Amino acid sequence: MTILELLHGSKSFEYTPLGYSYEIRLFTLRHGRKSDMLRGELSHVSLNDKPVYHALSYLWGDPTPVDSVYIARRKLPLAANLAAALRNMRTKRKDIVVWIDALCIDQSDSSERSNQVQLMKSIYQGASLVRVWINEDVEPSSPACVKLRAFDEEVPYASTFVSEGIKFWTSIVSIFQNQYWSRVWVQQEILNASKLVVYCPRMTIRYEALVKFQDVTAEALWDCQAGNGLIADSDRWIAFLETFVSTFPSGRINHSKVWSRSVERTMLYEQGNLLTLLARAGGMSVTDERDRVYALMQLANDYRPDAIGVDYTLAVEAVFVSALRYHVHRHHTLDFLAHVKLEQDPTRAYSPSWLPKWSQRCSSPLSTPYWHESQRFRCLDRPFSRDGTELRVQGMCVDHLGYAKKAPVVKLGGVFDDKYLAEAAWASLRCGVPEMDVVCERGADALPKAVCEVFGTHTADPYYAQERKYIFHALDRIRKLALREKHGNADHRDREPAFLTTVDGPQLRACLSVRQTFEKGYFWPTRRLRLALLAAHIAGEGDEVWLILGCHVPIILRPAVFRGMYSVLGSADVPGFMKGEALAHLREPVRDGDWCGEYQIRRIDLV
């Protein structure tokens, strides 16, 4: 036992239970020199009394204790990153009152954790300052740091940013690569803050500067991906810029509301329900998987206070199901099925096939919610089984998948050009459909045209209405390039002027939207001679294409062992079914056995 432990005590700290629901603890960090041990006090306060305090937003990191803070002569262990944050925060002459989750919540008490998590929004809204701790020791006098910190005072253009060169900005990359930005809780902590400052070991940065910096890097990334010649050496710049754009949290769910140029992105956030936020936050990190729901639910525009109880004694799947129960209760839809993309044989899965894997990064569904007719029909009341393992739905089987080889993943180049269009389009078809001349009755030319039908369906979203003519121009270009690739007409291809040198910005954006669709799935023929674009790579011959009432996209199902039960494989774009054409003659109330044209309504269980 050291002399310091004798003076300050070596016993572990024990929490005093909190009282009523709006009571929290605040930590007072005592002032001291850099070499002094960390000391402080915990006090109980009510949020109703509007106490004055700061809040810390940080990465927990490795939980192994490396330091301690002494509270009431008792020792409370600290992990490395929190210890570094406290030592950086401490001043020589002034105490600081701050809320820190690891210190102010008894992490061993699941009941207290559940109650305090429900107050997180109020806690960060009530803080006079939210301190973001990024433990990256960058040189504050470097030109890149100086310019970064000045971004909230001036708004440089993307071309100005790129003109500095990659080497110039390398010194600040570590700030944006820090794992802090990948945390789900960051979204709530940042969005609910009235004032934010980013703290590094040797400097501070106004959060507004980071927001503007990301906006400029996103603009530069767009110029590189468009391949419009404005930025030289685009491939290197794409890899470099993605470091800034993909790791910063505003690119995941919402752009911060601190800058006028972010109004459009803010509106996207404001229109996001809980289901949307869960999908956008896929792939972000949490210490506890249940926090995917608990950290985002209060940010959703459809959330009602206390609608989803916070309970850390529940299993992870039970928490996810509770979120989906709430979504169905509020919206009477099964839209979450569009986010399912099964990665393994459903008979080997440990969770229901209809439950999206929110821990994985979920790209947007292949299809957009564009069914006019489907919006007239709700899903069944109380579709979930009591134990949450089965989902009862109503719908109709409209097609089956035919025979095709498994399509490989097409590796994408950095710059979008004619050669990419031809290779991506034709490779997808050639690998997915073995007998190209007999798949459709209309002959060999039908397959490239069928690709256009799929894209024409996908891009029918009103978001693309003003650019639709450019999109179909790009689709026709894909069809022609794919045909030339098939027939090996290289001489003709070489004589034709490059497509992208003659198009303007809207056409480039249309082409990029087509490219993104190629990235999201692969083609598969159906028995009724359609060409479907699928999300699930494990789909195969005989799997069924279903229109499920309450779900805006066709879903691929696989019959389970027991009759009337199915596994969900994923969503699909299927020409002829994307605008609700098959439901046009269906009338309410919908009953099992009703006929809708040639299709019969059935009630089935998804497992």
C-alpha positions in Angstrom: 0.0 0.0 0.0 1.4 3.4 -1.0 1.5 6.5 1.2 -1.1 8.1 -1.1 -3.5 5.2 -0.6 -3.0 5.5 3.1 -3.9 9.2 3.0 -6.8 8.9 0.5 -8.1 5.4 1.2 -7.7 2.2 -0.8 -11.2 0.8 -0.6 -13.4 0.7 -3.7 -16.0 3.3 -4.2 -19.6 2.4 -3.5 -22.5 4.3 -5.1 -25.4 5.8 -3.1 -28.7 4.9 -4.9 -30.4 7.6 -6.9 -33.8 8.7 -5.8 -36.7 9.9 -8.1 -36.7 9.5 -11.8 -35.2 12.9 -12.8 -32.3 12.6 -10.4 -28.8 12.3 -11.7 -25.2 12.4 -10.4 -22.7 15.1 -11.3 -19.0 14.7 -10.9 -16.9 17.6 -9.6 -13.3 17.3 -10.9 -11.0 18.9 -8.4 -8.3 21.2 -9.7 -4.7 20.1 -9.6 -1.3 19.9 -11.3 -0.6 17.5 -14.1 1.2 15.0 -11.8 -1.4 15.1 -9.0 -3.8 12.1 -8.5 -7.3 12.6 -9.8 -9.8 13.6 -7.2 -13.4 14.5 -7.2 -16.9 14.4 -5.7 -20.2 13.0 -6.8 -23.4 14.8 -5.9 -27.1 14.1 -6.6 -29.1 16.7 -8.4 -32.5 17.0 -10.1 -32.7 17.9 -13.8 -35.8 19.9 -12.9 -33.6 22.3 -11.0 -31.6 23.1 -14.2 -28.1 22.6 -12.7 -25.1 24.1 -14.5 -22.6 21.5 -15.8 -20.6 20.2 -18.7 -21.0 16.7 -20.3 -18.3 14.5 -21.7 -18.6 12.7 -25.0 -15.8 10.2 -25.5 -14.9 6.7 -26.6 -14.8 4.1 -23.8 -12.1 2.0 -25.5 -10.3 -0.7 -23.7 -12.1 -1.1 -20.3 -8.9 -2.4 -18.6 -8.3 -0.1 -15.5 -5.0 1.8 -15.8 -5.7 4.7 -13.4 -8.0 5.7 -10.6 -10.0 8.7 -9.3 -10.5 9.2 -5.6 -14.0 10.1 -4.6 -14.8 10.5 -0.8 -11.5 8.8 -0.1 -12.5 5.8 -2.1 -10.9 4.6 -5.3 -12.8 4.2 -8.6 -10.9 2.5 -11.4 -10.5 4.3 -14.7 -9.9 3.0 -18.2 -7.1 4.6 -20.2 -9.1 7.0 -22.5 -11.3 8.4 -19.7 -8.2 8.9 -17.4 -6.6 10.8 -20.3 -9.7 12.9 -20.8 -9.9 13.8 -17.1 -6.3 14.8 -16.9 -6.6 16.9 -20.0 -9.8 18.6 -18.7 -8.4 19.4 -15.2 -7.2 22.9 -14.6 -4.7 24.2 -12.0 -7.1 26.5 -10.1 -10.7 25.8 -10.9 -13.0 22.8 -10.3 -15.1 21.6 -13.2 -18.6 20.1 -12.8 -19.2 17.5 -15.5 -21.5 14.6 -16.3 -19.7 11.4 -17.4 -21.6 8.2 -17.9 -18.9 5.9 -16.6 -18.7 7.8 -13.3 -22.2 9.2 -12.8 -24.0 5.9 -13.6 -23.5 2.8 -11.5 -22.6 0.5 -14.4 -23.1 -2.6 -12.2 -26.8 -1.8 -11.6 -28.8 -2.7 -14.7 -31.9 -1.1 -13.2 -30.2 2.2 -12.7 -28.6 2.0 -16.2 -32.0 1.5 -17.7 -33.5 4.6 -15.9 -30.5 6.8 -16.6 -30.4 6.0 -20.3 -33.9 7.3 -20.7 -32.6 10.6 -19.4 -29.7 10.9 -21.8 -31.4 13.3 -24.2 -32.3 15.6 -21.3 -28.8 15.3 -19.9 -27.0 16.4 -23.0 -29.6 19.0 -23.8 -29.2 20.5 -20.4 -25.4 20.7 -20.5 -24.0 24.2 -21.0 -21.1 22.6 -23.0 -20.5 19.1 -24.4 -16.8 18.3 -24.5 -15.9 15.9 -27.3 -12.6 14.1 -26.4 -10.5 12.8 -29.3 -7.3 11.3 -27.9 -5.1 12.1 -30.9 -1.9 14.1 -30.3 -1.7 16.1 -33.4 0.7 19.1 -33.8 -1.5 22.3 -33.3 1.0 24.5 -35.2 1.0 22.4 -38.3 -0.4 24.2 -41.4 -3.2 21.7 -41.7 -4.3 22.1 -38.1 -4.3 25.9 -38.4 -6.4 25.8 -41.5 -8.8 23.2 -40.0 -9.4 25.3 -37.0 -10.2 28.3 -39.2 -12.8 26.5 -41.2 -15.6 28.0 -39.1 -14.5 31.5 -40.1 -14.2 31.0 -43.9 -15.7 28.6 -46.4 -13.2 27.3 -48.9 -14.3 25.5 -52.1 -13.4 21.9 -52.8 -10.9 22.9 -55.5 -9.1 25.1 -52.9 -9.0 22.2 -50.5 -7.6 19.8 -53.1 -5.0 22.4 -54.3 -3.2 22.0 -51.0 -2.4 18.4 -51.9 -2.8 15.1 -50.0 0.5 15.5 -48.1 -0.6 18.8 -46.7 -3.7 17.3 -44.9 -2.1 14.0 -43.8 -1.3 15.4 -40.3 -4.9 15.7 -39.3 -6.2 12.3 -40.7 -5.9 10.7 -37.3 -8.6 13.0 -35.8 -11.1 11.7 -38.3 -9.9 8.1 -38.1 -10.4 7.9 -34.4 -12.9 5.2 -33.4 -14.9 7.8 -31.5 -16.8 8.8 -34.6 -18.0 5.3 -35.2 -20.0 5.2 -31.9 -23.8 5.1 -32.1 -24.1 7.1 -29.0 -22.2 10.0 -30.7 -25.3 10.7 -32.6 -27.5 11.5 -29.6 -24.7 13.2 -27.7 -23.8 15.6 -30.5 -27.3 16.3 -31.9 -28.7 17.2 -28.5 -25.9 19.5 -27.5 -26.4 23.3 -27.5 -22.6 23.9 -27.7 -19.8 21.6 -28.7 -16.0 21.8 -28.5 -13.6 19.1 -29.6 -10.7 18.6 -27.3 -7.4 16.9 -28.3 -4.4 16.6 -26.0 -2.8 19.8 -27.2 -5.5 21.8 -28.9 -9.3 22.5 -29.1 -11.4 22.7 -32.3 -14.8 24.3 -32.6 -17.3 21.7 -33.8 -18.5 24.1 -36.5 -15.1 23.9 -38.1 -15.3 20.1 -38.4 -18.7 20.3 -39.9 -17.6 22.7 -42.6 -14.5 20.7 -43.2 -16.5 17.6 -43.8 -18.8 19.4 -46.1 -15.9 20.6 -48.3 -14.3 17.1 -48.3 -17.6 15.6 -49.3 -17.9 18.0 -52.2 -14.3 17.2 -53.3 -15.1 13.4 -53.1 -18.1 13.9 -55.3 -16.0 15.7 -57.9 -13.5 12.9 -57.9 -16.2 10.1 -58.2 -17.9 12.0 -61.0 -14.7 11.8 -63.0 -15.3 15.2 -64.5 -11.7 16.1 -64.8 -11.8 18.9 -62.3 -9.5 17.0 -60.0 -6.3 15.3 -61.2 -5.3 11.9 -59.8 -8.9 11.1 -58.8 -8.3 7.6 -57.7 -5.8 8.6 -55.0 -8.0 11.4 -53.8 -11.1 9.2 -53.6 -9.3 6.8 -51.1 -8.0 9.8 -49.1 -11.2 11.8 -49.0 -13.3 8.8 -47.9 -11.2 8.8 -44.7 -12.9 12.1 -43.7 -16.4 11.6 -45.2 -17.1 8.0 -44.1 -15.9 8.2 -40.5 -17.4 11.5 -39.5 -20.8 10.8 -37.8 -22.7 13.5 -39.7 -22.2 11.4 -42.8 -24.0 8.4 -41.2 -27.3 9.8 -39.8 -27.4 13.6 -39.8 -25.3 16.5 -40.6 -25.0 18.9 -37.7 -27.5 21.7 -37.5 -24.9 24.3 -36.9 -24.4 25.5 -40.5 -26.8 26.9 -43.1 -25.4 24.8 -45.9 -26.4 21.7 -44.0 -30.2 22.5 -44.1 -30.9 19.9 -46.7 -29.1 17.1 -44.8 -30.8 18.2 -41.6 -34.2 17.8 -43.2 -33.2 14.2 -44.1 -32.6 13.6 -40.4 -35.8 15.3 -39.4 -37.8 13.0 -41.6 -36.1 9.8 -40.2 -38.2 7.4 -38.2 -36.6 4.9 -35.9 -36.4 2.2 -38.6 -34.5 4.7 -40.9 -32.1 5.6 -38.2 -31.4 2.0 -37.3 -30.5 1.3 -40.9 -28.3 4.4 -41.4 -26.4 3.6 -38.2 -25.7 0.0 -39.3 -22.0 -0.9 -38.8 -21.4 1.8 -36.1 -20.0 0.5 -32.9 -21.7 0.0 -29.5 -20.4 -1.6 -26.3 -23.8 -3.2 -25.8 -25.9 -4.2 -28.9 -29.1 -3.1 -27.1 -27.9 0.5 -27.3 -28.5 0.5 -31.1 -32.2 1.0 -30.2 -31.7 2.9 -26.9 -29.3 5.4 -28.4 -31.3 6.3 -31.4 -35.0 6.0 -30.4 -35.2 9.5 -28.9 -33.7 11.0 -32.1 -36.5 9.4 -34.3 -39.3 11.8 -35.4 -41.9 9.1 -34.7 -40.9 8.3 -31.2 -43.2 9.0 -28.2 -41.7 9.3 -24.7 -41.5 6.0 -22.8 -42.9 4.1 -25.8 -40.0 1.7 -25.7 -38.9 0.7 -22.2 -35.2 0.6 -21.5 -34.3 -2.7 -19.9 -30.8 -4.1 -19.9 -31.9 -7.4 -18.6 -33.6 -8.2 -21.9 -31.9 -10.2 -24.6 -30.6 -8.3 -27.6 -33.1 -9.8 -30.0 -35.9 -9.0 -27.7 -34.9 -5.3 -27.7 -34.8 -5.3 -31.5 -38.2 -6.9 -31.7 -39.6 -4.4 -29.3 -38.4 -1.6 -31.6 -40.1 -3.3 -34.6 -43.3 -3.8 -32.6 -43.4 -0.1 -32.0 -42.8 0.7 -35.7 -45.6 -1.6 -36.7 -47.9 -0.1 -34.1 -47.2 3.4 -35.2 -47.1 2.9 -39.0 -49.0 -0.4 -39.7 -46.2 -1.4 -42.2 -43.6 -4.1 -42.5 -41.1 -1.9 -44.2 -38.3 -3.4 -42.1 -38.4 -6.5 -44.3 -36.8 -4.4 -47.0 -33.7 -4.2 -44.9 -33.2 -7.9 -44.5 -30.3 -9.4 -46.4 -29.6 -12.9 -45.2 -25.9 -13.9 -45.4 -26.2 -17.6 -44.5 -28.6 -20.5 -44.8 -31.7 -19.6 -42.8 -31.8 -23.1 -41.3 -28.5 -22.3 -39.5 -29.5 -18.8 -38.3 -29.7 -18.2 -34.6 -32.3 -15.4 -34.9 -35.5 -15.0 -37.0 -34.8 -14.5 -40.7 -37.2 -11.5 -40.8 -35.1 -9.6 -38.2 -32.7 -7.2 -39.9 -29.1 -7.4 -38.7 -28.8 -3.9 -37.4 -25.1 -4.4 -36.4 -24.2 -4.6 -40.0 -23.9 -1.6 -42.3 -27.2 -1.7 -44.1 -27.2 0.0 -47.5 -30.5 1.4 -48.6 -32.9 -1.2 -49.8 -32.6 -2.0 -53.5 -36.1 -0.5 -54.1 -37.6 2.8 -53.0 -41.0 3.1 -51.3 -42.9 3.9 -54.5 -46.0 1.6 -54.5 -49.1 3.7 -54.7 -51.4 0.8 -54.4 -49.6 -1.0 -51.5 -50.1 2.1 -49.4 -53.8 1.3 -49.2 -53.2 -1.9 -47.4 -52.0 -2.3 -43.8 -50.3 -5.3 -42.4 -52.1 -7.7 -40.0 -52.9 -6.4 -36.6 -50.5 -7.9 -34.0 -48.4 -9.8 -36.5 -45.7 -10.8 -33.9 -45.9 -14.1 -32.0 -45.9 -13.8 -28.2 -42.3 -14.9 -28.0 -41.2 -12.7 -30.9 -39.8 -15.5 -33.0 -42.5 -15.6 -35.7 -44.1 -12.9 -37.9 -47.5 -13.5 -39.4 -48.1 -11.8 -42.8 -50.6 -11.7 -45.6 -49.7 -11.6 -49.2 -49.4 -13.4 -52.5 -46.7 -15.4 -54.4 -46.3 -13.8 -57.8 -43.2 -15.6 -59.2 -40.4 -18.0 -58.6 -36.7 -17.6 -59.2 -35.4 -19.6 -62.2 -32.0 -21.2 -62.8 -28.9 -19.1 -62.8 -25.3 -19.3 -61.8 -24.2 -17.4 -58.7 -23.1 -13.9 -59.7 -19.7 -12.8 -58.4 -19.1 -9.5 -56.8 -18.0 -6.9 -59.4 -15.0 -4.9 -58.1 -15.5 -1.3 -59.0 -12.9 1.2 -60.3 -12.5 4.7 -58.9 -13.6 6.7 -62.0 -17.0 6.2 -63.7 -16.5 5.8 -67.5 -17.7 4.0 -70.6 -15.5 1.0 -70.0 -16.9 0.6 -66.5 -20.5 0.7 -67.8 -19.9 -2.0 -70.4 -18.0 -4.3 -68.1 -20.2 -4.0 -65.0 -23.5 -4.3 -67.0 -22.4 -7.2 -69.1 -20.4 -9.0 -66.4 -23.5 -9.0 -64.1 -25.7 -10.5 -66.9 -23.1 -13.0 -68.2 -22.3 -14.4 -64.8 -25.9 -14.4 -63.5 -27.6 -16.0 -66.6 -25.9 -18.9 -68.2 -28.1 -19.2 -71.3 -28.5 -15.7 -72.4 -30.2 -16.2 -75.7 -33.1 -18.2 -74.4 -33.9 -16.6 -71.0 -36.5 -14.3 -72.6 -38.8 -15.0 -75.5 -37.8 -11.8 -77.2 -34.2 -13.0 -78.0 -30.7 -12.0 -77.1 -31.3 -8.2 -77.1 -34.0 -8.7 -74.5 -31.5 -9.0 -71.6 -29.9 -5.6 -71.8 -33.3 -4.1 -72.3 -34.5 -6.0 -69.2 -31.7 -4.4 -67.3 -33.1 -1.0 -68.3 -36.5 -2.2 -67.1 -35.0 -3.0 -63.7 -33.2 0.4 -63.5 -36.3 2.2 -64.8 -38.2 0.7 -61.9 -35.6 1.6 -59.3 -35.1 5.1 -60.5 -38.8 5.9 -60.4 -38.4 7.5 -57.0 -39.8 11.1 -57.2 -36.4 12.2 -55.9 -35.0 11.6 -59.5 -38.0 13.1 -61.3 -36.2 16.1 -62.6 -33.3 14.0 -63.9 -35.3 11.1 -65.2 -34.6 11.9 -68.8 -30.8 11.7 -68.0 -31.2 8.4 -66.2 -32.9 6.7 -69.1 -30.3 8.2 -71.4 -27.7 6.5 -69.3 -29.6 3.2 -69.3 -29.8 3.2 -73.1 -26.1 3.8 -73.1 -25.5 0.8 -70.8 -27.6 -1.3 -73.2 -25.7 -0.3 -76.2 -22.3 -0.7 -74.5 -23.3 -4.1 -73.2 -24.3 -5.3 -76.6 -21.0 -4.1 -78.1 -19.2 -5.9 -75.3 -21.1 -9.1 -76.2 -20.4 -9.0 -79.9 -16.7 -7.9 -79.4 -17.1 -4.9 -81.6 -14.0 -3.2 -80.2 -13.2 -1.3 -83.4 -16.5 0.5 -83.3 -16.2 1.2 -79.6 -12.8 2.8 -80.0 -14.0 5.1 -82.8 -16.9 6.5 -80.8 -16.1 9.6 -78.7 -16.0 9.2 -74.9 -19.5 9.5 -73.5 -18.6 11.3 -70.3 -16.8 14.1 -72.1 -20.0 15.2 -73.7 -22.4 15.1 -70.7 -23.2 17.7 -68.1 -23.6 17.5 -64.3 -27.2 16.1 -64.1 -26.3 13.4 -66.5 -23.2 12.5 -64.4 -25.4 12.3 -61.3 -27.8 10.0 -63.2 -25.0 7.7 -64.2 -23.7 7.6 -60.7 -27.2 6.5 -59.4 -27.1 3.7 -62.0 -23.7 2.7 -60.8 -24.9 2.6 -57.2 -27.6 0.2 -58.2 -25.1 -2.1 -59.7 -23.2 -2.1 -56.4 -26.2 -3.1 -54.4 -27.3 -6.4 -56.0 -27.1 -8.8 -58.9 -29.5 -10.0 -61.6 -31.5 -13.2 -61.5 -34.1 -14.5 -64.0 -37.6 -15.6 -62.9 -39.8 -18.4 -64.3 -42.1 -15.8 -65.7 -39.2 -14.4 -67.8 -38.5 -11.3 -65.7 -35.1 -10.1 -64.7 -35.0 -9.4 -61.0 -32.3 -7.4 -59.1 -31.7 -9.2 -55.8 -30.1 -8.2 -52.5 -29.6 -11.6 -50.9 -26.7 -13.6 -52.5 -27.9 -16.9 -51.1 -31.2 -16.8 -53.1 -31.5 -19.7 -55.6 -33.8 -21.5 -58.0 -37.3 -22.2 -56.6 -37.2 -19.3 -54.1 -40.5 -17.4 -54.2 -41.2 -13.8 -55.0 -43.9 -12.4 -52.7 -45.9 -9.2 -52.4 -46.6 -8.8 -48.7 -49.3 -6.4 -47.6 -47.7 -3.6 -45.6 -44.3 -3.9 -47.3 -43.4 -1.6 -50.2 -41.1 -3.9 -52.1 -41.2 -7.5 -53.3 -39.6 -10.0 -50.8 -37.8 -13.2 -51.7 -39.0 -16.1 -49.4 -37.8 -19.7 -49.1 -40.3 -22.3 -47.8 -39.3 -23.8 -44.5 -39.6 -27.4 -43.4 -43.1 -26.9 -41.9 -46.0 -26.1 -44.3 -47.0 -22.4 -44.3 -43.7 -21.2 -42.8 -41.1 -19.3 -44.7 -37.6 -17.7 -44.3 -36.9 -14.2 -45.5 -33.9 -13.9 -47.8 -34.1 -10.3 -48.8 -35.8 -7.7 -51.1 -35.8 -7.5 -54.8 -36.6 -5.2 -57.7 -38.9 -7.0 -60.1 -40.3 -5.2 -63.2 -44.0 -5.2 -63.3 -44.5 -5.3 -59.5 -42.8 -2.1 -58.3 -45.7 0.3 -58.6 -48.4 -1.9 -57.1 -49.8 -3.0 -60.5 -50.6 -6.5 -59.1 -52.7 -4.9 -56.3 -54.8 -2.6 -58.4 -57.9 -4.8 -58.3 -57.6 -5.8 -54.6 -60.3 -4.5 -52.3 -60.6 -4.2 -48.6 -61.2 -6.0 -46.4 -58.6 -8.5 -47.6 -59.4 -12.1 -46.6 -57.4 -15.3 -47.0 -58.3 -17.0 -50.3 -59.3 -13.8 -52.1 -58.1 -13.6 -55.7 -56.3 -10.6 -57.1 -56.1 -11.3 -60.8 -54.3 -14.6 -61.1 -52.8 -14.4 -57.6 -54.3 -15.7 -54.4 -54.0 -14.0 -51.0 -52.5 -16.2 -48.4 -51.6 -15.9 -44.7 -48.2 -17.3 -43.8 -45.7 -17.3 -40.9 -42.1 -16.0 -41.3 -39.6 -17.7 -39.1 
